Amino acid sequence: MKAKFLVPLGLFIVLVGFLAVGLKLDPREVPSPLVNKPAPAFTVPQMQQAELQFSSADMLGKVWLLNVWASWCVACREEHPVLMGLAKQQLIPIIGLDYKDQRKDAMGVIKRTGNPYDVIAFDADGRVGIDYGVYGVPESYLIDKNGVIRYKEIGPITQLKKS
């Protein structure tokens, strides 16, 4: 009869163990299967000029930062001053990907807070974000001259790291 209670107790202990390990993991360290692989190609309208297109192919031969953001994103507001500082340094082109947003809302944010982006691509339906494996905004991707993703930052960039 004691064996009947040992099986559920054993399962409970295993589940508690998995939970304890999971609580110690940092969600910002989720590995991306896209790092060191070619960035998904895309062509979408520009946010500010819908009649113009932006294509990831336009950036071949350049190292660039793709920053996925949205007007409804609270954490994006936290990272915005950092992006503005990076833009002032002109070290790297910053391409914004306005994700699952309303054009007028996004343009309002840029008008109020400033525009750190060289170009803002408009991903209204989120298809580009899906191709990049976006978990949520903000997310940023460092893409090399050959179009290969070299680094992915999940969450807001809160400071520039000096190397």
CNS distance restraints for C-alpha pairs under 8 A (distance, minus, plus):
assign (resid   1 and name CA) (resid   5 and name CA) 7.52 0.50 0.50
assign (resid   2 and name CA) (resid   6 and name CA) 6.57 0.50 0.50
assign (resid   3 and name CA) (resid   7 and name CA) 6.72 0.50 0.50
assign (resid   4 and name CA) (resid   8 and name CA) 7.51 0.50 0.50
assign (resid   5 and name CA) (resid   9 and name CA) 6.19 0.50 0.50
assign (resid   6 and name CA) (resid  10 and name CA) 5.89 0.50 0.50
assign (resid   7 and name CA) (resid  11 and name CA) 6.24 0.50 0.50
assign (resid   8 and name CA) (resid  12 and name CA) 6.08 0.50 0.50
assign (resid   9 and name CA) (resid  13 and name CA) 6.23 0.50 0.50
assign (resid  10 and name CA) (resid  14 and name CA) 6.30 0.50 0.50
assign (resid  11 and name CA) (resid  15 and name CA) 6.22 0.50 0.50
assign (resid  12 and name CA) (resid  16 and name CA) 6.18 0.50 0.50
assign (resid  13 and name CA) (resid  17 and name CA) 6.16 0.50 0.50
assign (resid  14 and name CA) (resid  18 and name CA) 6.36 0.50 0.50
assign (resid  15 and name CA) (resid  19 and name CA) 6.19 0.50 0.50
assign (resid  16 and name CA) (resid  20 and name CA) 6.08 0.50 0.50
assign (resid  17 and name CA) (resid  21 and name CA) 6.29 0.50 0.50
assign (resid  18 and name CA) (resid  22 and name CA) 6.07 0.50 0.50
assign (resid  19 and name CA) (resid  23 and name CA) 6.13 0.50 0.50
assign (resid  20 and name CA) (resid  24 and name CA) 6.70 0.50 0.50
assign (resid  21 and name CA) (resid  25 and name CA) 6.82 0.50 0.50
assign (resid  25 and name CA) (resid  29 and name CA) 7.94 0.50 0.50
assign (resid  26 and name CA) (resid  30 and name CA) 7.56 0.50 0.50
assign (resid  28 and name CA) (resid 153 and name CA) 7.47 0.50 0.50
assign (resid  28 and name CA) (resid 154 and name CA) 5.48 0.50 0.50
assign (resid  28 and name CA) (resid 155 and name CA) 7.00 0.50 0.50
assign (resid  29 and name CA) (resid 154 and name CA) 7.86 0.50 0.50
assign (resid  32 and name CA) (resid 133 and name CA) 7.93 0.50 0.50
assign (resid  32 and name CA) (resid 152 and name CA) 7.11 0.50 0.50
assign (resid  33 and name CA) (resid  37 and name CA) 7.92 0.50 0.50
assign (resid  34 and name CA) (resid  38 and name CA) 7.32 0.50 0.50
assign (resid  34 and name CA) (resid  39 and name CA) 7.18 0.50 0.50
assign (resid  34 and name CA) (resid 132 and name CA) 7.52 0.50 0.50
assign (resid  34 and name CA) (resid 149 and name CA) 6.57 0.50 0.50
assign (resid  35 and name CA) (resid 148 and name CA) 7.64 0.50 0.50
assign (resid  35 and name CA) (resid 149 and name CA) 5.09 0.50 0.50
assign (resid  35 and name CA) (resid 150 and name CA) 5.38 0.50 0.50
assign (resid  35 and name CA) (resid 151 and name CA) 5.96 0.50 0.50
assign (resid  35 and name CA) (resid 152 and name CA) 6.98 0.50 0.50
assign (resid  36 and name CA) (resid 148 and name CA) 5.92 0.50 0.50
assign (resid  36 and name CA) (resid 149 and name CA) 5.37 0.50 0.50
assign (resid  36 and name CA) (resid 150 and name CA) 5.30 0.50 0.50
assign (resid  36 and name CA) (resid 151 and name CA) 7.89 0.50 0.50
assign (resid  37 and name CA) (resid 148 and name CA) 5.33 0.50 0.50
assign (resid  37 and name CA) (resid 149 and name CA) 5.87 0.50 0.50
assign (resid  37 and name CA) (resid 150 and name CA) 7.88 0.50 0.50
assign (resid  38 and name CA) (resid 146 and name CA) 7.95 0.50 0.50
assign (resid  38 and name CA) (resid 147 and name CA) 5.65 0.50 0.50
assign (resid  38 and name CA) (resid 148 and name CA) 4.14 0.50 0.50
assign (resid  38 and name CA) (resid 149 and name CA) 6.10 0.50 0.50
assign (resid  39 and name CA) (resid 132 and name CA) 7.51 0.50 0.50
assign (resid  39 and name CA) (resid 143 and name CA) 7.29 0.50 0.50
assign (resid  39 and name CA) (resid 147 and name CA) 5.72 0.50 0.50
assign (resid  39 and name CA) (resid 148 and name CA) 5.32 0.50 0.50
assign (resid  39 and name CA) (resid 149 and name CA) 5.52 0.50 0.50
assign (resid  40 and name CA) (resid 131 and name CA) 6.32 0.50 0.50
assign (resid  40 and name CA) (resid 132 and name CA) 6.55 0.50 0.50
assign (resid  41 and name CA) (resid  55 and name CA) 7.46 0.50 0.50
assign (resid  41 and name CA) (resid  56 and name CA) 5.71 0.50 0.50
assign (resid  41 and name CA) (resid  57 and name CA) 6.96 0.50 0.50
assign (resid  42 and name CA) (resid  55 and name CA) 5.58 0.50 0.50
assign (resid  42 and name CA) (resid  56 and name CA) 5.63 0.50 0.50
assign (resid  42 and name CA) (resid  57 and name CA) 7.80 0.50 0.50
assign (resid  42 and name CA) (resid 128 and name CA) 6.66 0.50 0.50
assign (resid  43 and name CA) (resid  53 and name CA) 6.51 0.50 0.50
assign (resid  43 and name CA) (resid  54 and name CA) 5.52 0.50 0.50
assign (resid  43 and name CA) (resid  55 and name CA) 4.14 0.50 0.50
assign (resid  43 and name CA) (resid  56 and name CA) 6.61 0.50 0.50
assign (resid  44 and name CA) (resid  53 and name CA) 5.49 0.50 0.50
assign (resid  44 and name CA) (resid  54 and name CA) 5.54 0.50 0.50
assign (resid  44 and name CA) (resid  55 and name CA) 6.56 0.50 0.50
assign (resid  44 and name CA) (resid 121 and name CA) 6.23 0.50 0.50
assign (resid  44 and name CA) (resid 122 and name CA) 6.24 0.50 0.50
assign (resid  44 and name CA) (resid 123 and name CA) 6.75 0.50 0.50
assign (resid  45 and name CA) (resid  49 and name CA) 7.48 0.50 0.50
assign (resid  45 and name CA) (resid  50 and name CA) 5.20 0.50 0.50
assign (resid  45 and name CA) (resid  51 and name CA) 6.71 0.50 0.50
assign (resid  45 and name CA) (resid  52 and name CA) 5.74 0.50 0.50
assign (resid  45 and name CA) (resid  53 and name CA) 4.26 0.50 0.50
assign (resid  45 and name CA) (resid  54 and name CA) 5.94 0.50 0.50
assign (resid  45 and name CA) (resid 121 and name CA) 6.06 0.50 0.50
assign (resid  45 and name CA) (resid 122 and name CA) 5.64 0.50 0.50
assign (resid  45 and name CA) (resid 123 and name CA) 7.87 0.50 0.50
assign (resid  46 and name CA) (resid  50 and name CA) 5.22 0.50 0.50
assign (resid  46 and name CA) (resid  51 and name CA) 7.43 0.50 0.50
assign (resid  46 and name CA) (resid  52 and name CA) 5.71 0.50 0.50
assign (resid  46 and name CA) (resid  53 and name CA) 5.45 0.50 0.50
assign (resid  46 and name CA) (resid  54 and name CA) 5.86 0.50 0.50
assign (resid  46 and name CA) (resid 119 and name CA) 7.19 0.50 0.50
assign (resid  46 and name CA) (resid 120 and name CA) 5.70 0.50 0.50
assign (resid  46 and name CA) (resid 121 and name CA) 4.50 0.50 0.50
assign (resid  46 and name CA) (resid 122 and name CA) 5.41 0.50 0.50
assign (resid  47 and name CA) (resid  98 and name CA) 7.46 0.50 0.50
assign (resid  47 and name CA) (resid 103 and name CA) 6.46 0.50 0.50
assign (resid  47 and name CA) (resid 107 and name CA) 7.69 0.50 0.50
assign (resid  47 and name CA) (resid 120 and name CA) 5.51 0.50 0.50
assign (resid  47 and name CA) (resid 121 and name CA) 5.56 0.50 0.50
assign (resid  47 and name CA) (resid 122 and name CA) 4.82 0.50 0.50
assign (resid  48 and name CA) (resid 107 and name CA) 7.10 0.50 0.50
assign (resid  48 and name CA) (resid 120 and name CA) 7.23 0.50 0.50
assign (resid  53 and name CA) (resid 121 and name CA) 7.93 0.50 0.50
assign (resid  54 and name CA) (resid  58 and name CA) 7.25 0.50 0.50
assign (resid  54 and name CA) (resid 119 and name CA) 7.84 0.50 0.50
assign (resid  54 and name CA) (resid 121 and name CA) 6.13 0.50 0.50
assign (resid  55 and name CA) (resid  59 and name CA) 7.75 0.50 0.50
assign (resid  56 and name CA) (resid  60 and name CA) 7.40 0.50 0.50
assign (resid  59 and name CA) (resid  63 and name CA) 7.67 0.50 0.50
assign (resid  59 and name CA) (resid  64 and name CA) 7.31 0.50 0.50
assign (resid  59 and name CA) (resid 145 and name CA) 7.66 0.50 0.50
assign (resid  59 and name CA) (resid 147 and name CA) 7.74 0.50 0.50
assign (resid  60 and name CA) (resid 145 and name CA) 5.59 0.50 0.50
assign (resid  60 and name CA) (resid 146 and name CA) 6.00 0.50 0.50
assign (resid  60 and name CA) (resid 147 and name CA) 5.98 0.50 0.50
assign (resid  61 and name CA) (resid 144 and name CA) 7.81 0.50 0.50
assign (resid  61 and name CA) (resid 145 and name CA) 4.22 0.50 0.50
assign (resid  61 and name CA) (resid 146 and name CA) 6.16 0.50 0.50
assign (resid  61 and name CA) (resid 147 and name CA) 7.87 0.50 0.50
assign (resid  62 and name CA) (resid 144 and name CA) 6.52 0.50 0.50
assign (resid  62 and name CA) (resid 145 and name CA) 4.40 0.50 0.50
assign (resid  62 and name CA) (resid 146 and name CA) 7.75 0.50 0.50
assign (resid  63 and name CA) (resid  92 and name CA) 6.74 0.50 0.50
assign (resid  63 and name CA) (resid  93 and name CA) 7.45 0.50 0.50
assign (resid  63 and name CA) (resid 142 and name CA) 7.38 0.50 0.50
assign (resid  63 and name CA) (resid 143 and name CA) 5.71 0.50 0.50
assign (resid  63 and name CA) (resid 144 and name CA) 4.38 0.50 0.50
assign (resid  63 and name CA) (resid 145 and name CA) 4.88 0.50 0.50
assign (resid  64 and name CA) (resid  92 and name CA) 5.67 0.50 0.50
assign (resid  64 and name CA) (resid  93 and name CA) 5.06 0.50 0.50
assign (resid  64 and name CA) (resid  94 and name CA) 6.06 0.50 0.50
assign (resid  64 and name CA) (resid  95 and name CA) 7.35 0.50 0.50
assign (resid  64 and name CA) (resid 142 and name CA) 5.98 0.50 0.50
assign (resid  64 and name CA) (resid 143 and name CA) 5.39 0.50 0.50
assign (resid  64 and name CA) (resid 144 and name CA) 6.60 0.50 0.50
assign (resid  64 and name CA) (resid 145 and name CA) 7.92 0.50 0.50
assign (resid  65 and name CA) (resid  92 and name CA) 7.02 0.50 0.50
assign (resid  65 and name CA) (resid  93 and name CA) 6.32 0.50 0.50
assign (resid  65 and name CA) (resid  94 and name CA) 4.86 0.50 0.50
assign (resid  65 and name CA) (resid  95 and name CA) 6.06 0.50 0.50
assign (resid  65 and name CA) (resid 140 and name CA) 6.72 0.50 0.50
assign (resid  65 and name CA) (resid 141 and name CA) 5.65 0.50 0.50
assign (resid  65 and name CA) (resid 142 and name CA) 4.70 0.50 0.50
assign (resid  65 and name CA) (resid 143 and name CA) 6.20 0.50 0.50
assign (resid  66 and name CA) (resid  94 and name CA) 6.13 0.50 0.50
assign (resid  66 and name CA) (resid  95 and name CA) 4.91 0.50 0.50
assign (resid  66 and name CA) (resid  96 and name CA) 5.91 0.50 0.50
assign (resid  66 and name CA) (resid  97 and name CA) 6.87 0.50 0.50
assign (resid  66 and name CA) (resid 140 and name CA) 5.49 0.50 0.50
assign (resid  66 and name CA) (resid 141 and name CA) 5.07 0.50 0.50
assign (resid  66 and name CA) (resid 142 and name CA) 6.50 0.50 0.50
assign (resid  66 and name CA) (resid 143 and name CA) 7.48 0.50 0.50
assign (resid  67 and name CA) (resid  94 and name CA) 7.07 0.50 0.50
assign (resid  67 and name CA) (resid  95 and name CA) 6.16 0.50 0.50
assign (resid  67 and name CA) (resid  96 and name CA) 4.89 0.50 0.50
assign (resid  67 and name CA) (resid  97 and name CA) 5.96 0.50 0.50
assign (resid  67 and name CA) (resid 138 and name CA) 7.01 0.50 0.50
assign (resid  67 and name CA) (resid 139 and name CA) 5.97 0.50 0.50
assign (resid  67 and name CA) (resid 140 and name CA) 4.35 0.50 0.50
assign (resid  67 and name CA) (resid 141 and name CA) 6.53 0.50 0.50
assign (resid  68 and name CA) (resid  96 and name CA) 5.97 0.50 0.50
assign (resid  68 and name CA) (resid  97 and name CA) 4.64 0.50 0.50
assign (resid  68 and name CA) (resid  98 and name CA) 6.14 0.50 0.50
assign (resid  68 and name CA) (resid  99 and name CA) 6.37 0.50 0.50
assign (resid  68 and name CA) (resid 129 and name CA) 7.74 0.50 0.50
assign (resid  68 and name CA) (resid 137 and name CA) 6.04 0.50 0.50
assign (resid  68 and name CA) (resid 138 and name CA) 5.34 0.50 0.50
assign (resid  68 and name CA) (resid 139 and name CA) 5.20 0.50 0.50
assign (resid  68 and name CA) (resid 140 and name CA) 6.01 0.50 0.50
assign (resid  69 and name CA) (resid  73 and name CA) 6.93 0.50 0.50
assign (resid  69 and name CA) (resid  76 and name CA) 6.10 0.50 0.50
assign (resid  69 and name CA) (resid  96 and name CA) 6.98 0.50 0.50
assign (resid  69 and name CA) (resid  97 and name CA) 6.15 0.50 0.50
assign (resid  69 and name CA) (resid  98 and name CA) 5.27 0.50 0.50
assign (resid  69 and name CA) (resid  99 and name CA) 5.88 0.50 0.50
assign (resid  69 and name CA) (resid 137 and name CA) 5.35 0.50 0.50
assign (resid  69 and name CA) (resid 138 and name CA) 4.94 0.50 0.50
assign (resid  69 and name CA) (resid 139 and name CA) 7.17 0.50 0.50
assign (resid  70 and name CA) (resid  76 and name CA) 7.09 0.50 0.50
assign (resid  70 and name CA) (resid  98 and name CA) 5.25 0.50 0.50
assign (resid  70 and name CA) (resid  99 and name CA) 5.46 0.50 0.50
assign (resid  70 and name CA) (resid 100 and name CA) 7.10 0.50 0.50
assign (resid  70 and name CA) (resid 101 and name CA) 5.97 0.50 0.50
assign (resid  70 and name CA) (resid 106 and name CA) 6.64 0.50 0.50
assign (resid  70 and name CA) (resid 137 and name CA) 7.01 0.50 0.50
assign (resid  70 and name CA) (resid 138 and name CA) 7.71 0.50 0.50
assign (resid  71 and name CA) (resid  76 and name CA) 7.85 0.50 0.50
assign (resid  71 and name CA) (resid  98 and name CA) 7.95 0.50 0.50
assign (resid  71 and name CA) (resid 101 and name CA) 6.78 0.50 0.50
assign (resid  71 and name CA) (resid 105 and name CA) 6.05 0.50 0.50
assign (resid  71 and name CA) (resid 106 and name CA) 4.94 0.50 0.50
assign (resid  71 and name CA) (resid 109 and name CA) 6.18 0.50 0.50
assign (resid  72 and name CA) (resid 101 and name CA) 7.58 0.50 0.50
assign (resid  73 and name CA) (resid  77 and name CA) 7.02 0.50 0.50
assign (resid  73 and name CA) (resid 137 and name CA) 6.64 0.50 0.50
assign (resid  73 and name CA) (resid 138 and name CA) 7.47 0.50 0.50
assign (resid  74 and name CA) (resid  78 and name CA) 7.03 0.50 0.50
assign (resid  75 and name CA) (resid  79 and name CA) 6.63 0.50 0.50
assign (resid  75 and name CA) (resid 137 and name CA) 7.56 0.50 0.50
assign (resid  75 and name CA) (resid 138 and name CA) 6.74 0.50 0.50
assign (resid  75 and name CA) (resid 155 and name CA) 7.28 0.50 0.50
assign (resid  75 and name CA) (resid 156 and name CA) 5.99 0.50 0.50
assign (resid  76 and name CA) (resid  80 and name CA) 6.05 0.50 0.50
assign (resid  76 and name CA) (resid 137 and name CA) 7.07 0.50 0.50
assign (resid  76 and name CA) (resid 138 and name CA) 5.64 0.50 0.50
assign (resid  76 and name CA) (resid 156 and name CA) 6.27 0.50 0.50
assign (resid  77 and name CA) (resid  81 and name CA) 7.76 0.50 0.50
assign (resid  78 and name CA) (resid 156 and name CA) 6.78 0.50 0.50
assign (resid  78 and name CA) (resid 158 and name CA) 7.10 0.50 0.50
assign (resid  79 and name CA) (resid  83 and name CA) 6.43 0.50 0.50
assign (resid  79 and name CA) (resid 156 and name CA) 5.10 0.50 0.50
assign (resid  79 and name CA) (resid 157 and name CA) 5.28 0.50 0.50
assign (resid  79 and name CA) (resid 158 and name CA) 5.46 0.50 0.50
assign (resid  80 and name CA) (resid  84 and name CA) 6.18 0.50 0.50
assign (resid  80 and name CA) (resid 113 and name CA) 7.99 0.50 0.50
assign (resid  80 and name CA) (resid 116 and name CA) 7.88 0.50 0.50
assign (resid  81 and name CA) (resid  85 and name CA) 6.21 0.50 0.50
assign (resid  82 and name CA) (resid  86 and name CA) 6.23 0.50 0.50
assign (resid  82 and name CA) (resid 157 and name CA) 6.90 0.50 0.50
assign (resid  82 and name CA) (resid 158 and name CA) 6.31 0.50 0.50
assign (resid  82 and name CA) (resid 159 and name CA) 6.18 0.50 0.50
assign (resid  82 and name CA) (resid 160 and name CA) 7.18 0.50 0.50
assign (resid  83 and name CA) (resid  87 and name CA) 6.04 0.50 0.50
assign (resid  83 and name CA) (resid 116 and name CA) 5.83 0.50 0.50
assign (resid  83 and name CA) (resid 157 and name CA) 7.92 0.50 0.50
assign (resid  84 and name CA) (resid  88 and name CA) 6.30 0.50 0.50
assign (resid  84 and name CA) (resid 114 and name CA) 7.51 0.50 0.50
assign (resid  84 and name CA) (resid 115 and name CA) 7.17 0.50 0.50
assign (resid  84 and name CA) (resid 116 and name CA) 4.77 0.50 0.50
assign (resid  85 and name CA) (resid  89 and name CA) 6.57 0.50 0.50
assign (resid  86 and name CA) (resid  90 and name CA) 6.63 0.50 0.50
assign (resid  86 and name CA) (resid  91 and name CA) 7.15 0.50 0.50
assign (resid  86 and name CA) (resid 116 and name CA) 7.76 0.50 0.50
assign (resid  86 and name CA) (resid 160 and name CA) 7.84 0.50 0.50
assign (resid  87 and name CA) (resid  91 and name CA) 7.40 0.50 0.50
assign (resid  87 and name CA) (resid  92 and name CA) 7.69 0.50 0.50
assign (resid  87 and name CA) (resid  93 and name CA) 7.75 0.50 0.50
assign (resid  87 and name CA) (resid  94 and name CA) 7.21 0.50 0.50
assign (resid  87 and name CA) (resid 116 and name CA) 5.27 0.50 0.50
assign (resid  87 and name CA) (resid 117 and name CA) 7.15 0.50 0.50
assign (resid  88 and name CA) (resid 116 and name CA) 7.93 0.50 0.50
assign (resid  93 and name CA) (resid 117 and name CA) 7.51 0.50 0.50
assign (resid  93 and name CA) (resid 118 and name CA) 6.16 0.50 0.50
assign (resid  94 and name CA) (resid 116 and name CA) 7.17 0.50 0.50
assign (resid  94 and name CA) (resid 117 and name CA) 5.05 0.50 0.50
assign (resid  94 and name CA) (resid 118 and name CA) 5.64 0.50 0.50
assign (resid  94 and name CA) (resid 119 and name CA) 7.36 0.50 0.50
assign (resid  95 and name CA) (resid 117 and name CA) 5.37 0.50 0.50
assign (resid  95 and name CA) (resid 118 and name CA) 5.75 0.50 0.50
assign (resid  95 and name CA) (resid 119 and name CA) 5.19 0.50 0.50
assign (resid  95 and name CA) (resid 120 and name CA) 5.81 0.50 0.50
assign (resid  95 and name CA) (resid 121 and name CA) 7.28 0.50 0.50
assign (resid  96 and name CA) (resid 117 and name CA) 5.74 0.50 0.50
assign (resid  96 and name CA) (resid 118 and name CA) 7.77 0.50 0.50
assign (resid  96 and name CA) (resid 119 and name CA) 6.27 0.50 0.50
assign (resid  96 and name CA) (resid 120 and name CA) 4.42 0.50 0.50
assign (resid  96 and name CA) (resid 121 and name CA) 5.98 0.50 0.50
assign (resid  97 and name CA) (resid 120 and name CA) 5.72 0.50 0.50
assign (resid  97 and name CA) (resid 121 and name CA) 4.77 0.50 0.50
assign (resid  97 and name CA) (resid 122 and name CA) 5.92 0.50 0.50
assign (resid  97 and name CA) (resid 123 and name CA) 6.44 0.50 0.50
assign (resid  98 and name CA) (resid 106 and name CA) 7.31 0.50 0.50
assign (resid  98 and name CA) (resid 120 and name CA) 6.71 0.50 0.50
assign (resid  98 and name CA) (resid 121 and name CA) 6.13 0.50 0.50
assign (resid  98 and name CA) (resid 122 and name CA) 4.98 0.50 0.50
assign (resid  98 and name CA) (resid 123 and name CA) 5.66 0.50 0.50
assign (resid  98 and name CA) (resid 124 and name CA) 7.36 0.50 0.50
assign (resid  99 and name CA) (resid 122 and name CA) 6.76 0.50 0.50
assign (resid  99 and name CA) (resid 123 and name CA) 4.96 0.50 0.50
assign (resid  99 and name CA) (resid 124 and name CA) 6.01 0.50 0.50
assign (resid  99 and name CA) (resid 125 and name CA) 7.56 0.50 0.50
assign (resid  99 and name CA) (resid 126 and name CA) 5.74 0.50 0.50
assign (resid  99 and name CA) (resid 129 and name CA) 6.91 0.50 0.50
assign (resid  99 and name CA) (resid 137 and name CA) 7.92 0.50 0.50
assign (resid 100 and name CA) (resid 123 and name CA) 6.06 0.50 0.50
assign (resid 100 and name CA) (resid 124 and name CA) 4.56 0.50 0.50
assign (resid 100 and name CA) (resid 125 and name CA) 5.44 0.50 0.50
assign (resid 100 and name CA) (resid 126 and name CA) 5.18 0.50 0.50
assign (resid 101 and name CA) (resid 105 and name CA) 7.32 0.50 0.50
assign (resid 101 and name CA) (resid 106 and name CA) 6.89 0.50 0.50
assign (resid 101 and name CA) (resid 123 and name CA) 7.58 0.50 0.50
assign (resid 101 and name CA) (resid 124 and name CA) 5.62 0.50 0.50
assign (resid 102 and name CA) (resid 106 and name CA) 6.32 0.50 0.50
assign (resid 102 and name CA) (resid 124 and name CA) 7.07 0.50 0.50
assign (resid 103 and name CA) (resid 107 and name CA) 6.11 0.50 0.50
assign (resid 103 and name CA) (resid 122 and name CA) 7.72 0.50 0.50
assign (resid 104 and name CA) (resid 108 and name CA) 6.11 0.50 0.50
assign (resid 105 and name CA) (resid 109 and name CA) 6.47 0.50 0.50
assign (resid 106 and name CA) (resid 110 and name CA) 6.38 0.50 0.50
assign (resid 107 and name CA) (resid 111 and name CA) 6.07 0.50 0.50
assign (resid 108 and name CA) (resid 112 and name CA) 6.20 0.50 0.50
assign (resid 109 and name CA) (resid 113 and name CA) 5.94 0.50 0.50
assign (resid 109 and name CA) (resid 114 and name CA) 7.78 0.50 0.50
assign (resid 110 and name CA) (resid 114 and name CA) 5.03 0.50 0.50
assign (resid 110 and name CA) (resid 115 and name CA) 5.36 0.50 0.50
assign (resid 111 and name CA) (resid 115 and name CA) 7.42 0.50 0.50
assign (resid 123 and name CA) (resid 127 and name CA) 6.82 0.50 0.50
assign (resid 123 and name CA) (resid 128 and name CA) 6.34 0.50 0.50
assign (resid 123 and name CA) (resid 129 and name CA) 7.46 0.50 0.50
assign (resid 126 and name CA) (resid 130 and name CA) 6.21 0.50 0.50
assign (resid 127 and name CA) (resid 131 and name CA) 6.34 0.50 0.50
assign (resid 128 and name CA) (resid 132 and name CA) 6.36 0.50 0.50
assign (resid 129 and name CA) (resid 133 and name CA) 6.17 0.50 0.50
assign (resid 129 and name CA) (resid 134 and name CA) 5.19 0.50 0.50
assign (resid 130 and name CA) (resid 134 and name CA) 5.88 0.50 0.50
assign (resid 134 and name CA) (resid 139 and name CA) 6.96 0.50 0.50
assign (resid 135 and name CA) (resid 154 and name CA) 7.99 0.50 0.50
assign (resid 136 and name CA) (resid 155 and name CA) 7.82 0.50 0.50
assign (resid 137 and name CA) (resid 154 and name CA) 7.89 0.50 0.50
assign (resid 137 and name CA) (resid 155 and name CA) 6.60 0.50 0.50
assign (resid 138 and name CA) (resid 154 and name CA) 6.80 0.50 0.50
assign (resid 138 and name CA) (resid 155 and name CA) 5.11 0.50 0.50
assign (resid 138 and name CA) (resid 156 and name CA) 5.63 0.50 0.50
assign (resid 139 and name CA) (resid 152 and name CA) 7.22 0.50 0.50
assign (resid 139 and name CA) (resid 153 and name CA) 5.62 0.50 0.50
assign (resid 139 and name CA) (resid 154 and name CA) 4.74 0.50 0.50
assign (resid 139 and name CA) (resid 155 and name CA) 5.44 0.50 0.50
assign (resid 139 and name CA) (resid 156 and name CA) 6.87 0.50 0.50
assign (resid 140 and name CA) (resid 152 and name CA) 5.70 0.50 0.50
assign (resid 140 and name CA) (resid 153 and name CA) 5.08 0.50 0.50
assign (resid 140 and name CA) (resid 154 and name CA) 6.73 0.50 0.50
assign (resid 140 and name CA) (resid 155 and name CA) 7.98 0.50 0.50
assign (resid 141 and name CA) (resid 149 and name CA) 6.49 0.50 0.50
assign (resid 141 and name CA) (resid 150 and name CA) 7.46 0.50 0.50
assign (resid 141 and name CA) (resid 151 and name CA) 5.72 0.50 0.50
assign (resid 141 and name CA) (resid 152 and name CA) 4.59 0.50 0.50
assign (resid 141 and name CA) (resid 153 and name CA) 6.46 0.50 0.50
assign (resid 142 and name CA) (resid 149 and name CA) 5.82 0.50 0.50
assign (resid 142 and name CA) (resid 150 and name CA) 5.60 0.50 0.50
assign (resid 142 and name CA) (resid 151 and name CA) 5.12 0.50 0.50
assign (resid 142 and name CA) (resid 152 and name CA) 6.48 0.50 0.50
assign (resid 143 and name CA) (resid 147 and name CA) 5.74 0.50 0.50
assign (resid 143 and name CA) (resid 148 and name CA) 5.39 0.50 0.50
assign (resid 143 and name CA) (resid 149 and name CA) 4.41 0.50 0.50
assign (resid 143 and name CA) (resid 150 and name CA) 5.73 0.50 0.50
assign (resid 143 and name CA) (resid 151 and name CA) 7.38 0.50 0.50
assign (resid 144 and name CA) (resid 148 and name CA) 5.37 0.50 0.50
assign (resid 144 and name CA) (resid 149 and name CA) 6.45 0.50 0.50
assign (resid 144 and name CA) (resid 150 and name CA) 6.64 0.50 0.50
assign (resid 153 and name CA) (resid 157 and name CA) 7.42 0.50 0.50
